[in-house]
């Protein structure tokens, strides 16, 4: 007997076990500790009382995590136990999550899916549309060969509020995991901007100094930013969920292609 409930009364031990079990066989290892899961829920603004659980005889065999910010929602992870895949349970679970999001007054629901993930067809079946591609780059030291020779001190540290204001004025429209509310939940943020305020970088103290955001409003400042990143980072770094903008164009000109391709999808709830 299958039941749709919410995850409201699930303890973290149960949630972690269900998370790890349901993600088995995915393209990447998604094993979480309880602490990993707590961080994921915190950053994604996941509301367990509004997240759907698919259960059989009281055991979680599938779930959809719902994050909320104002009138937008985000599917921050959805999976089904491998033993129950192929039983046409995924679409009904998604529909249950969409209806709950609509009842909450949300206007749009977002998610991100790898290009090779067949689940994107199920998302389309319940009303999600492709919004834009998202790119994941993993850059090794010395990989960026740009003609631009930057002043390595050109980018100066600023308050995070100034960083996000400049990014907004640069008309940069980020995906969920690069929105201001998400990034500000990282520990010990260090923000940098160029003097013109047309490009910037954001670091977090997380297993060392980790780049979590980079943006540019022009082709020139994109080349400047990438050159500085190439000089400052002596280990591999990532530009994750980088929408198609000046930085990706500069990457393309140097022959660097995304390591992975994701799609950002959106479902209108009004």
Order of alpha helices (4+ residues) and beta strands (2+ residues): beta-alpha-alpha-beta-beta-beta-alpha-beta-alpha-beta-beta-alpha-alpha-beta-beta-beta-alpha-beta-alpha-beta
